[in-house]
Structure formats: structure tokens, C-alpha cells
């Protein structure tokens, strides 16, 4: 059974999740804001039917991830500096971990964000990113090893 969604409620409920996912991938506030806006424009243009709130969030995150990946491939993007201050890290002690996460490669950052910050399982992340579940697990494993080494001072 499909649910009827109200655009304003959906945007208000999911905007932060979409923005944080884009920011985790792009590491730039302005690009993440652009991707968030593009994601909701696609929502309004396509007007998909969702089975549940979870399905709506998954659809929005999938669109945001794809738009973020496309933006990373742009040549002009590689010449810009990152803006770490814009990423949500409420406690000062989280800063070191956040900097280590942001230093990861984009595919690893994506799975770390979706797994730890958004609470998705590896199977769900595989669906969202269009990867195999084993690839997601490998990326998580590599990311954890890099984070561990970096936080212990053994930068790989």
C-alpha cells in the first residue's frame, strides 16, 4: 500500500539526513546544500510513490548519494578546499574523529556515514549505493582500519 506524502512534511523531516549524507561525501557545505536542493527538486519533479517513511528516506538518500558522486567527478571540484566546520560535530572531543572520517576516500566516507550516522545495515547501504554487500563490508573494514591507524598515530 502506497502512502500519500506531503511535500513540506517530507522535506522538513528528511532535509537534515540528506544534507549530512551529501556533506559526508562532498566535504563542502555549499556543494552539500546544492545536492540537497537538487535532491528535493527531483522529488518534486518525479513525485514517486513511497510505501513507507523508510522507503522515502532511502529514495532521497539514494538520489543524494548519486548526485554527490556525480559532483565529485567534476574537474573544477578537485580544486576546492574543504569546509570541515560545517559538518555536525556537537562535542569538541568528536573533532579528531570527524577529521579522520573526513580524510577517508569518498566511497569509504559514504559507507561510514550511512552505517554509523544514519544507522543503515550493510545490505541497505549496498542497495542505496548500488554496490554489492561484500563491497560495502570491505569498505567499512578498510575505513575502520584507516581510522584506527590514524587515531593511534600510525597514519597509513
Chimera marker file (.cmm) of the C-alpha trace (Angstrom):
<marker_set name="trace">
<marker id="1" x="0.000" y="0.000" z="0.000" r="1" g="1" b="0" radius="0.5"/>
<marker id="2" x="1.453" y="3.348" z="-1.022" r="1" g="1" b="0" radius="0.5"/>
<marker id="3" x="1.216" y="6.320" z="1.297" r="1" g="1" b="0" radius="0.5"/>
<marker id="4" x="0.384" y="9.840" z="0.263" r="1" g="1" b="0" radius="0.5"/>
<marker id="5" x="3.112" y="12.182" z="1.385" r="1" g="1" b="0" radius="0.5"/>
<marker id="6" x="3.005" y="15.869" z="1.944" r="1" g="1" b="0" radius="0.5"/>
<marker id="7" x="5.969" y="17.564" z="0.362" r="1" g="1" b="0" radius="0.5"/>
<marker id="8" x="6.564" y="20.111" z="3.105" r="1" g="1" b="0" radius="0.5"/>
<marker id="9" x="6.492" y="17.476" z="5.862" r="1" g="1" b="0" radius="0.5"/>
<marker id="10" x="8.831" y="15.183" z="3.927" r="1" g="1" b="0" radius="0.5"/>
<marker id="11" x="11.326" y="17.987" z="3.286" r="1" g="1" b="0" radius="0.5"/>
<marker id="12" x="11.282" y="19.103" z="6.925" r="1" g="1" b="0" radius="0.5"/>
<marker id="13" x="11.682" y="15.524" z="8.178" r="1" g="1" b="0" radius="0.5"/>
<marker id="14" x="14.421" y="14.385" z="5.774" r="1" g="1" b="0" radius="0.5"/>
<marker id="15" x="16.345" y="17.541" z="4.883" r="1" g="1" b="0" radius="0.5"/>
<marker id="16" x="18.954" y="17.096" z="7.597" r="1" g="1" b="0" radius="0.5"/>
<marker id="17" x="19.597" y="13.436" z="6.694" r="1" g="1" b="0" radius="0.5"/>
<marker id="18" x="20.033" y="14.265" z="3.010" r="1" g="1" b="0" radius="0.5"/>
<marker id="19" x="22.300" y="17.230" z="3.784" r="1" g="1" b="0" radius="0.5"/>
<marker id="20" x="24.527" y="15.243" z="6.158" r="1" g="1" b="0" radius="0.5"/>
<marker id="21" x="24.889" y="12.377" z="3.678" r="1" g="1" b="0" radius="0.5"/>
<marker id="22" x="25.887" y="14.804" z="0.914" r="1" g="1" b="0" radius="0.5"/>
<marker id="23" x="28.264" y="16.644" z="3.237" r="1" g="1" b="0" radius="0.5"/>
<marker id="24" x="29.908" y="13.392" z="4.314" r="1" g="1" b="0" radius="0.5"/>
<marker id="25" x="30.657" y="12.602" z="0.685" r="1" g="1" b="0" radius="0.5"/>
<marker id="26" x="31.490" y="16.059" z="-0.641" r="1" g="1" b="0" radius="0.5"/>
<marker id="27" x="33.182" y="17.640" z="2.393" r="1" g="1" b="0" radius="0.5"/>
<marker id="28" x="31.934" y="21.055" z="1.316" r="1" g="1" b="0" radius="0.5"/>
<marker id="29" x="28.963" y="22.904" z="2.736" r="1" g="1" b="0" radius="0.5"/>
<marker id="30" x="27.969" y="24.729" z="-0.449" r="1" g="1" b="0" radius="0.5"/>
<marker id="31" x="28.093" y="21.575" z="-2.578" r="1" g="1" b="0" radius="0.5"/>
<marker id="32" x="26.114" y="19.646" z="0.043" r="1" g="1" b="0" radius="0.5"/>
<marker id="33" x="23.476" y="22.386" z="0.077" r="1" g="1" b="0" radius="0.5"/>
<marker id="34" x="23.281" y="22.260" z="-3.727" r="1" g="1" b="0" radius="0.5"/>
<marker id="35" x="22.910" y="18.477" z="-3.715" r="1" g="1" b="0" radius="0.5"/>
<marker id="36" x="20.226" y="18.692" z="-1.024" r="1" g="1" b="0" radius="0.5"/>
<marker id="37" x="18.299" y="21.184" z="-3.104" r="1" g="1" b="0" radius="0.5"/>
<marker id="38" x="18.723" y="19.109" z="-6.287" r="1" g="1" b="0" radius="0.5"/>
<marker id="39" x="17.512" y="16.021" z="-4.412" r="1" g="1" b="0" radius="0.5"/>
<marker id="40" x="14.270" y="17.695" z="-3.387" r="1" g="1" b="0" radius="0.5"/>
<marker id="41" x="13.803" y="19.181" z="-6.848" r="1" g="1" b="0" radius="0.5"/>
<marker id="42" x="13.993" y="15.633" z="-8.223" r="1" g="1" b="0" radius="0.5"/>
<marker id="43" x="11.448" y="14.584" z="-5.604" r="1" g="1" b="0" radius="0.5"/>
<marker id="44" x="9.011" y="17.285" z="-6.736" r="1" g="1" b="0" radius="0.5"/>
<marker id="45" x="9.558" y="16.554" z="-10.429" r="1" g="1" b="0" radius="0.5"/>
<marker id="46" x="9.260" y="12.757" z="-10.163" r="1" g="1" b="0" radius="0.5"/>
<marker id="47" x="6.638" y="12.636" z="-7.397" r="1" g="1" b="0" radius="0.5"/>
<marker id="48" x="7.339" y="8.981" z="-6.614" r="1" g="1" b="0" radius="0.5"/>
<marker id="49" x="5.005" y="6.854" z="-4.533" r="1" g="1" b="0" radius="0.5"/>
<marker id="50" x="6.517" y="5.561" z="-1.308" r="1" g="1" b="0" radius="0.5"/>
<marker id="51" x="5.471" y="2.525" z="0.670" r="1" g="1" b="0" radius="0.5"/>
<marker id="52" x="6.667" y="3.946" z="3.993" r="1" g="1" b="0" radius="0.5"/>
<marker id="53" x="8.690" y="6.722" z="5.588" r="1" g="1" b="0" radius="0.5"/>
<marker id="54" x="11.720" y="4.416" z="5.469" r="1" g="1" b="0" radius="0.5"/>
<marker id="55" x="11.241" y="3.937" z="1.741" r="1" g="1" b="0" radius="0.5"/>
<marker id="56" x="11.022" y="7.727" z="1.253" r="1" g="1" b="0" radius="0.5"/>
<marker id="57" x="14.257" y="8.314" z="3.204" r="1" g="1" b="0" radius="0.5"/>
<marker id="58" x="16.041" y="5.555" z="1.306" r="1" g="1" b="0" radius="0.5"/>
<marker id="59" x="14.937" y="7.040" z="-2.027" r="1" g="1" b="0" radius="0.5"/>
<marker id="60" x="16.089" y="10.516" z="-1.040" r="1" g="1" b="0" radius="0.5"/>
<marker id="61" x="19.448" y="9.240" z="0.231" r="1" g="1" b="0" radius="0.5"/>
<marker id="62" x="19.988" y="7.229" z="-2.939" r="1" g="1" b="0" radius="0.5"/>
<marker id="63" x="19.361" y="10.324" z="-5.067" r="1" g="1" b="0" radius="0.5"/>
<marker id="64" x="21.638" y="12.453" z="-2.855" r="1" g="1" b="0" radius="0.5"/>
<marker id="65" x="24.429" y="9.862" z="-2.994" r="1" g="1" b="0" radius="0.5"/>
<marker id="66" x="24.203" y="9.632" z="-6.784" r="1" g="1" b="0" radius="0.5"/>
<marker id="67" x="24.195" y="13.417" z="-7.179" r="1" g="1" b="0" radius="0.5"/>
<marker id="68" x="27.155" y="13.694" z="-4.800" r="1" g="1" b="0" radius="0.5"/>
<marker id="69" x="29.131" y="11.088" z="-6.728" r="1" g="1" b="0" radius="0.5"/>
<marker id="70" x="28.428" y="12.939" z="-9.956" r="1" g="1" b="0" radius="0.5"/>
<marker id="71" x="29.599" y="16.192" z="-8.414" r="1" g="1" b="0" radius="0.5"/>
<marker id="72" x="32.844" y="14.550" z="-7.219" r="1" g="1" b="0" radius="0.5"/>
<marker id="73" x="33.668" y="13.644" z="-10.814" r="1" g="1" b="0" radius="0.5"/>
<marker id="74" x="33.579" y="17.270" z="-11.930" r="1" g="1" b="0" radius="0.5"/>
<marker id="75" x="37.050" y="18.634" z="-12.689" r="1" g="1" b="0" radius="0.5"/>
<marker id="76" x="36.537" y="22.039" z="-11.075" r="1" g="1" b="0" radius="0.5"/>
<marker id="77" x="35.541" y="20.292" z="-7.823" r="1" g="1" b="0" radius="0.5"/>
<marker id="78" x="39.057" y="18.935" z="-7.269" r="1" g="1" b="0" radius="0.5"/>
<marker id="79" x="40.491" y="22.430" z="-6.948" r="1" g="1" b="0" radius="0.5"/>
<marker id="80" x="38.403" y="23.498" z="-3.972" r="1" g="1" b="0" radius="0.5"/>
<marker id="81" x="39.163" y="23.441" z="-0.287" r="1" g="1" b="0" radius="0.5"/>
<marker id="82" x="37.060" y="21.569" z="2.252" r="1" g="1" b="0" radius="0.5"/>
<marker id="83" x="34.988" y="23.217" z="4.938" r="1" g="1" b="0" radius="0.5"/>
<marker id="84" x="35.079" y="20.897" z="7.927" r="1" g="1" b="0" radius="0.5"/>
<marker id="85" x="33.435" y="23.351" z="10.335" r="1" g="1" b="0" radius="0.5"/>
<marker id="86" x="30.068" y="22.880" z="8.689" r="1" g="1" b="0" radius="0.5"/>
<marker id="87" x="29.772" y="19.169" z="9.468" r="1" g="1" b="0" radius="0.5"/>
<marker id="88" x="27.736" y="18.427" z="12.598" r="1" g="1" b="0" radius="0.5"/>
<marker id="89" x="30.064" y="17.507" z="15.483" r="1" g="1" b="0" radius="0.5"/>
<marker id="90" x="28.451" y="18.667" z="18.705" r="1" g="1" b="0" radius="0.5"/>
<marker id="91" x="31.240" y="17.773" z="21.137" r="1" g="1" b="0" radius="0.5"/>
<marker id="92" x="34.779" y="19.171" z="20.798" r="1" g="1" b="0" radius="0.5"/>
<marker id="93" x="36.235" y="15.711" z="21.554" r="1" g="1" b="0" radius="0.5"/>
<marker id="94" x="34.480" y="14.405" z="18.408" r="1" g="1" b="0" radius="0.5"/>
<marker id="95" x="36.559" y="16.775" z="16.292" r="1" g="1" b="0" radius="0.5"/>
<marker id="96" x="39.534" y="14.420" z="15.924" r="1" g="1" b="0" radius="0.5"/>
<marker id="97" x="37.316" y="11.520" z="14.881" r="1" g="1" b="0" radius="0.5"/>
<marker id="98" x="35.387" y="13.753" z="12.489" r="1" g="1" b="0" radius="0.5"/>
<marker id="99" x="38.611" y="14.964" z="10.865" r="1" g="1" b="0" radius="0.5"/>
<marker id="100" x="39.751" y="11.352" z="10.475" r="1" g="1" b="0" radius="0.5"/>
<marker id="101" x="36.428" y="10.368" z="8.878" r="1" g="1" b="0" radius="0.5"/>
<marker id="102" x="36.556" y="13.346" z="6.512" r="1" g="1" b="0" radius="0.5"/>
<marker id="103" x="40.087" y="12.322" z="5.458" r="1" g="1" b="0" radius="0.5"/>
<marker id="104" x="38.793" y="8.979" z="4.139" r="1" g="1" b="0" radius="0.5"/>
<marker id="105" x="38.222" y="8.448" z="0.426" r="1" g="1" b="0" radius="0.5"/>
<marker id="106" x="34.673" y="9.231" z="-0.753" r="1" g="1" b="0" radius="0.5"/>
<marker id="107" x="33.444" y="5.595" z="-1.041" r="1" g="1" b="0" radius="0.5"/>
<marker id="108" x="34.659" y="4.825" z="2.478" r="1" g="1" b="0" radius="0.5"/>
<marker id="109" x="33.250" y="8.079" z="3.870" r="1" g="1" b="0" radius="0.5"/>
<marker id="110" x="29.899" y="7.251" z="2.309" r="1" g="1" b="0" radius="0.5"/>
<marker id="111" x="29.582" y="3.826" z="3.915" r="1" g="1" b="0" radius="0.5"/>
<marker id="112" x="30.870" y="5.077" z="7.278" r="1" g="1" b="0" radius="0.5"/>
<marker id="113" x="28.306" y="7.883" z="7.276" r="1" g="1" b="0" radius="0.5"/>
<marker id="114" x="25.416" y="5.651" z="6.274" r="1" g="1" b="0" radius="0.5"/>
<marker id="115" x="26.383" y="2.892" z="8.710" r="1" g="1" b="0" radius="0.5"/>
<marker id="116" x="27.304" y="4.901" z="11.808" r="1" g="1" b="0" radius="0.5"/>
<marker id="117" x="25.462" y="8.212" z="11.417" r="1" g="1" b="0" radius="0.5"/>
<marker id="118" x="22.306" y="7.083" z="9.621" r="1" g="1" b="0" radius="0.5"/>
<marker id="119" x="22.082" y="3.565" z="11.108" r="1" g="1" b="0" radius="0.5"/>
<marker id="120" x="21.687" y="1.581" z="7.887" r="1" g="1" b="0" radius="0.5"/>
<marker id="121" x="22.736" y="-2.067" z="7.648" r="1" g="1" b="0" radius="0.5"/>
<marker id="122" x="25.337" y="-3.188" z="5.116" r="1" g="1" b="0" radius="0.5"/>
<marker id="123" x="22.575" y="-4.698" z="2.956" r="1" g="1" b="0" radius="0.5"/>
<marker id="124" x="20.661" y="-1.418" z="2.958" r="1" g="1" b="0" radius="0.5"/>
<marker id="125" x="23.825" y="0.546" z="2.161" r="1" g="1" b="0" radius="0.5"/>
<marker id="126" x="24.515" y="-1.790" z="-0.751" r="1" g="1" b="0" radius="0.5"/>
<marker id="127" x="21.072" y="-1.022" z="-2.121" r="1" g="1" b="0" radius="0.5"/>
<marker id="128" x="21.467" y="2.729" z="-1.582" r="1" g="1" b="0" radius="0.5"/>
<marker id="129" x="24.908" y="2.923" z="-3.195" r="1" g="1" b="0" radius="0.5"/>
<marker id="130" x="24.356" y="0.373" z="-5.933" r="1" g="1" b="0" radius="0.5"/>
<marker id="131" x="27.259" y="-1.735" z="-4.653" r="1" g="1" b="0" radius="0.5"/>
<marker id="132" x="27.483" y="-5.338" z="-3.583" r="1" g="1" b="0" radius="0.5"/>
<marker id="133" x="27.064" y="-6.052" z="0.103" r="1" g="1" b="0" radius="0.5"/>
<marker id="134" x="30.563" y="-7.572" z="0.219" r="1" g="1" b="0" radius="0.5"/>
<marker id="135" x="31.950" y="-4.329" z="-1.236" r="1" g="1" b="0" radius="0.5"/>
<marker id="136" x="30.211" y="-2.336" z="1.481" r="1" g="1" b="0" radius="0.5"/>
<marker id="137" x="31.634" y="-4.623" z="4.172" r="1" g="1" b="0" radius="0.5"/>
<marker id="138" x="35.121" y="-4.326" z="2.650" r="1" g="1" b="0" radius="0.5"/>
<marker id="139" x="34.890" y="-0.539" z="2.539" r="1" g="1" b="0" radius="0.5"/>
<marker id="140" x="33.718" y="-0.436" z="6.146" r="1" g="1" b="0" radius="0.5"/>
<marker id="141" x="36.552" y="-2.726" z="7.185" r="1" g="1" b="0" radius="0.5"/>
<marker id="142" x="39.179" y="-0.651" z="5.352" r="1" g="1" b="0" radius="0.5"/>
<marker id="143" x="37.714" y="2.561" z="6.732" r="1" g="1" b="0" radius="0.5"/>
<marker id="144" x="37.796" y="1.226" z="10.293" r="1" g="1" b="0" radius="0.5"/>
<marker id="145" x="41.430" y="0.129" z="9.861" r="1" g="1" b="0" radius="0.5"/>
<marker id="146" x="42.413" y="3.543" z="8.461" r="1" g="1" b="0" radius="0.5"/>
<marker id="147" x="40.549" y="5.360" z="11.224" r="1" g="1" b="0" radius="0.5"/>
<marker id="148" x="42.126" y="3.167" z="13.891" r="1" g="1" b="0" radius="0.5"/>
<marker id="149" x="45.613" y="3.722" z="12.474" r="1" g="1" b="0" radius="0.5"/>
<marker id="150" x="45.093" y="7.450" z="12.070" r="1" g="1" b="0" radius="0.5"/>
<marker id="151" x="43.679" y="7.941" z="15.546" r="1" g="1" b="0" radius="0.5"/>
<marker id="152" x="46.505" y="5.879" z="17.056" r="1" g="1" b="0" radius="0.5"/>
<marker id="153" x="49.051" y="7.949" z="15.151" r="1" g="1" b="0" radius="0.5"/>
<marker id="154" x="50.085" y="5.310" z="12.591" r="1" g="1" b="0" radius="0.5"/>
<marker id="155" x="48.694" y="7.099" z="9.539" r="1" g="1" b="0" radius="0.5"/>
<marker id="156" x="48.684" y="4.569" z="6.663" r="1" g="1" b="0" radius="0.5"/>
<link id1="1" id2="2" r="1" g="1" b="0" radius="0.2"/>
<link id1="2" id2="3" r="1" g="1" b="0" radius="0.2"/>
<link id1="3" id2="4" r="1" g="1" b="0" radius="0.2"/>
<link id1="4" id2="5" r="1" g="1" b="0" radius="0.2"/>
<link id1="5" id2="6" r="1" g="1" b="0" radius="0.2"/>
<link id1="6" id2="7" r="1" g="1" b="0" radius="0.2"/>
<link id1="7" id2="8" r="1" g="1" b="0" radius="0.2"/>
<link id1="8" id2="9" r="1" g="1" b="0" radius="0.2"/>
<link id1="9" id2="10" r="1" g="1" b="0" radius="0.2"/>
<link id1="10" id2="11" r="1" g="1" b="0" radius="0.2"/>
<link id1="11" id2="12" r="1" g="1" b="0" radius="0.2"/>
<link id1="12" id2="13" r="1" g="1" b="0" radius="0.2"/>
<link id1="13" id2="14" r="1" g="1" b="0" radius="0.2"/>
<link id1="14" id2="15" r="1" g="1" b="0" radius="0.2"/>
<link id1="15" id2="16" r="1" g="1" b="0" radius="0.2"/>
<link id1="16" id2="17" r="1" g="1" b="0" radius="0.2"/>
<link id1="17" id2="18" r="1" g="1" b="0" radius="0.2"/>
<link id1="18" id2="19" r="1" g="1" b="0" radius="0.2"/>
<link id1="19" id2="20" r="1" g="1" b="0" radius="0.2"/>
<link id1="20" id2="21" r="1" g="1" b="0" radius="0.2"/>
<link id1="21" id2="22" r="1" g="1" b="0" radius="0.2"/>
<link id1="22" id2="23" r="1" g="1" b="0" radius="0.2"/>
<link id1="23" id2="24" r="1" g="1" b="0" radius="0.2"/>
<link id1="24" id2="25" r="1" g="1" b="0" radius="0.2"/>
<link id1="25" id2="26" r="1" g="1" b="0" radius="0.2"/>
<link id1="26" id2="27" r="1" g="1" b="0" radius="0.2"/>
<link id1="27" id2="28" r="1" g="1" b="0" radius="0.2"/>
<link id1="28" id2="29" r="1" g="1" b="0" radius="0.2"/>
<link id1="29" id2="30" r="1" g="1" b="0" radius="0.2"/>
<link id1="30" id2="31" r="1" g="1" b="0" radius="0.2"/>
<link id1="31" id2="32" r="1" g="1" b="0" radius="0.2"/>
<link id1="32" id2="33" r="1" g="1" b="0" radius="0.2"/>
<link id1="33" id2="34" r="1" g="1" b="0" radius="0.2"/>
<link id1="34" id2="35" r="1" g="1" b="0" radius="0.2"/>
<link id1="35" id2="36" r="1" g="1" b="0" radius="0.2"/>
<link id1="36" id2="37" r="1" g="1" b="0" radius="0.2"/>
<link id1="37" id2="38" r="1" g="1" b="0" radius="0.2"/>
<link id1="38" id2="39" r="1" g="1" b="0" radius="0.2"/>
<link id1="39" id2="40" r="1" g="1" b="0" radius="0.2"/>
<link id1="40" id2="41" r="1" g="1" b="0" radius="0.2"/>
<link id1="41" id2="42" r="1" g="1" b="0" radius="0.2"/>
<link id1="42" id2="43" r="1" g="1" b="0" radius="0.2"/>
<link id1="43" id2="44" r="1" g="1" b="0" radius="0.2"/>
<link id1="44" id2="45" r="1" g="1" b="0" radius="0.2"/>
<link id1="45" id2="46" r="1" g="1" b="0" radius="0.2"/>
<link id1="46" id2="47" r="1" g="1" b="0" radius="0.2"/>
<link id1="47" id2="48" r="1" g="1" b="0" radius="0.2"/>
<link id1="48" id2="49" r="1" g="1" b="0" radius="0.2"/>
<link id1="49" id2="50" r="1" g="1" b="0" radius="0.2"/>
<link id1="50" id2="51" r="1" g="1" b="0" radius="0.2"/>
<link id1="51" id2="52" r="1" g="1" b="0" radius="0.2"/>
<link id1="52" id2="53" r="1" g="1" b="0" radius="0.2"/>
<link id1="53" id2="54" r="1" g="1" b="0" radius="0.2"/>
<link id1="54" id2="55" r="1" g="1" b="0" radius="0.2"/>
<link id1="55" id2="56" r="1" g="1" b="0" radius="0.2"/>
<link id1="56" id2="57" r="1" g="1" b="0" radius="0.2"/>
<link id1="57" id2="58" r="1" g="1" b="0" radius="0.2"/>
<link id1="58" id2="59" r="1" g="1" b="0" radius="0.2"/>
<link id1="59" id2="60" r="1" g="1" b="0" radius="0.2"/>
<link id1="60" id2="61" r="1" g="1" b="0" radius="0.2"/>
<link id1="61" id2="62" r="1" g="1" b="0" radius="0.2"/>
<link id1="62" id2="63" r="1" g="1" b="0" radius="0.2"/>
<link id1="63" id2="64" r="1" g="1" b="0" radius="0.2"/>
<link id1="64" id2="65" r="1" g="1" b="0" radius="0.2"/>
<link id1="65" id2="66" r="1" g="1" b="0" radius="0.2"/>
<link id1="66" id2="67" r="1" g="1" b="0" radius="0.2"/>
<link id1="67" id2="68" r="1" g="1" b="0" radius="0.2"/>
<link id1="68" id2="69" r="1" g="1" b="0" radius="0.2"/>
<link id1="69" id2="70" r="1" g="1" b="0" radius="0.2"/>
<link id1="70" id2="71" r="1" g="1" b="0" radius="0.2"/>
<link id1="71" id2="72" r="1" g="1" b="0" radius="0.2"/>
<link id1="72" id2="73" r="1" g="1" b="0" radius="0.2"/>
<link id1="73" id2="74" r="1" g="1" b="0" radius="0.2"/>
<link id1="74" id2="75" r="1" g="1" b="0" radius="0.2"/>
<link id1="75" id2="76" r="1" g="1" b="0" radius="0.2"/>
<link id1="76" id2="77" r="1" g="1" b="0" radius="0.2"/>
<link id1="77" id2="78" r="1" g="1" b="0" radius="0.2"/>
<link id1="78" id2="79" r="1" g="1" b="0" radius="0.2"/>
<link id1="79" id2="80" r="1" g="1" b="0" radius="0.2"/>
<link id1="80" id2="81" r="1" g="1" b="0" radius="0.2"/>
<link id1="81" id2="82" r="1" g="1" b="0" radius="0.2"/>
<link id1="82" id2="83" r="1" g="1" b="0" radius="0.2"/>
<link id1="83" id2="84" r="1" g="1" b="0" radius="0.2"/>
<link id1="84" id2="85" r="1" g="1" b="0" radius="0.2"/>
<link id1="85" id2="86" r="1" g="1" b="0" radius="0.2"/>
<link id1="86" id2="87" r="1" g="1" b="0" radius="0.2"/>
<link id1="87" id2="88" r="1" g="1" b="0" radius="0.2"/>
<link id1="88" id2="89" r="1" g="1" b="0" radius="0.2"/>
<link id1="89" id2="90" r="1" g="1" b="0" radius="0.2"/>
<link id1="90" id2="91" r="1" g="1" b="0" radius="0.2"/>
<link id1="91" id2="92" r="1" g="1" b="0" radius="0.2"/>
<link id1="92" id2="93" r="1" g="1" b="0" radius="0.2"/>
<link id1="93" id2="94" r="1" g="1" b="0" radius="0.2"/>
<link id1="94" id2="95" r="1" g="1" b="0" radius="0.2"/>
<link id1="95" id2="96" r="1" g="1" b="0" radius="0.2"/>
<link id1="96" id2="97" r="1" g="1" b="0" radius="0.2"/>
<link id1="97" id2="98" r="1" g="1" b="0" radius="0.2"/>
<link id1="98" id2="99" r="1" g="1" b="0" radius="0.2"/>
<link id1="99" id2="100" r="1" g="1" b="0" radius="0.2"/>
<link id1="100" id2="101" r="1" g="1" b="0" radius="0.2"/>
<link id1="101" id2="102" r="1" g="1" b="0" radius="0.2"/>
<link id1="102" id2="103" r="1" g="1" b="0" radius="0.2"/>
<link id1="103" id2="104" r="1" g="1" b="0" radius="0.2"/>
<link id1="104" id2="105" r="1" g="1" b="0" radius="0.2"/>
<link id1="105" id2="106" r="1" g="1" b="0" radius="0.2"/>
<link id1="106" id2="107" r="1" g="1" b="0" radius="0.2"/>
<link id1="107" id2="108" r="1" g="1" b="0" radius="0.2"/>
<link id1="108" id2="109" r="1" g="1" b="0" radius="0.2"/>
<link id1="109" id2="110" r="1" g="1" b="0" radius="0.2"/>
<link id1="110" id2="111" r="1" g="1" b="0" radius="0.2"/>
<link id1="111" id2="112" r="1" g="1" b="0" radius="0.2"/>
<link id1="112" id2="113" r="1" g="1" b="0" radius="0.2"/>
<link id1="113" id2="114" r="1" g="1" b="0" radius="0.2"/>
<link id1="114" id2="115" r="1" g="1" b="0" radius="0.2"/>
<link id1="115" id2="116" r="1" g="1" b="0" radius="0.2"/>
<link id1="116" id2="117" r="1" g="1" b="0" radius="0.2"/>
<link id1="117" id2="118" r="1" g="1" b="0" radius="0.2"/>
<link id1="118" id2="119" r="1" g="1" b="0" radius="0.2"/>
<link id1="119" id2="120" r="1" g="1" b="0" radius="0.2"/>
<link id1="120" id2="121" r="1" g="1" b="0" radius="0.2"/>
<link id1="121" id2="122" r="1" g="1" b="0" radius="0.2"/>
<link id1="122" id2="123" r="1" g="1" b="0" radius="0.2"/>
<link id1="123" id2="124" r="1" g="1" b="0" radius="0.2"/>
<link id1="124" id2="125" r="1" g="1" b="0" radius="0.2"/>
<link id1="125" id2="126" r="1" g="1" b="0" radius="0.2"/>
<link id1="126" id2="127" r="1" g="1" b="0" radius="0.2"/>
<link id1="127" id2="128" r="1" g="1" b="0" radius="0.2"/>
<link id1="128" id2="129" r="1" g="1" b="0" radius="0.2"/>
<link id1="129" id2="130" r="1" g="1" b="0" radius="0.2"/>
<link id1="130" id2="131" r="1" g="1" b="0" radius="0.2"/>
<link id1="131" id2="132" r="1" g="1" b="0" radius="0.2"/>
<link id1="132" id2="133" r="1" g="1" b="0" radius="0.2"/>
<link id1="133" id2="134" r="1" g="1" b="0" radius="0.2"/>
<link id1="134" id2="135" r="1" g="1" b="0" radius="0.2"/>
<link id1="135" id2="136" r="1" g="1" b="0" radius="0.2"/>
<link id1="136" id2="137" r="1" g="1" b="0" radius="0.2"/>
<link id1="137" id2="138" r="1" g="1" b="0" radius="0.2"/>
<link id1="138" id2="139" r="1" g="1" b="0" radius="0.2"/>
<link id1="139" id2="140" r="1" g="1" b="0" radius="0.2"/>
<link id1="140" id2="141" r="1" g="1" b="0" radius="0.2"/>
<link id1="141" id2="142" r="1" g="1" b="0" radius="0.2"/>
<link id1="142" id2="143" r="1" g="1" b="0" radius="0.2"/>
<link id1="143" id2="144" r="1" g="1" b="0" radius="0.2"/>
<link id1="144" id2="145" r="1" g="1" b="0" radius="0.2"/>
<link id1="145" id2="146" r="1" g="1" b="0" radius="0.2"/>
<link id1="146" id2="147" r="1" g="1" b="0" radius="0.2"/>
<link id1="147" id2="148" r="1" g="1" b="0" radius="0.2"/>
<link id1="148" id2="149" r="1" g="1" b="0" radius="0.2"/>
<link id1="149" id2="150" r="1" g="1" b="0" radius="0.2"/>
<link id1="150" id2="151" r="1" g="1" b="0" radius="0.2"/>
<link id1="151" id2="152" r="1" g="1" b="0" radius="0.2"/>
<link id1="152" id2="153" r="1" g="1" b="0" radius="0.2"/>
<link id1="153" id2="154" r="1" g="1" b="0" radius="0.2"/>
<link id1="154" id2="155" r="1" g="1" b="0" radius="0.2"/>
<link id1="155" id2="156" r="1" g="1" b="0" radius="0.2"/>
</marker_set>
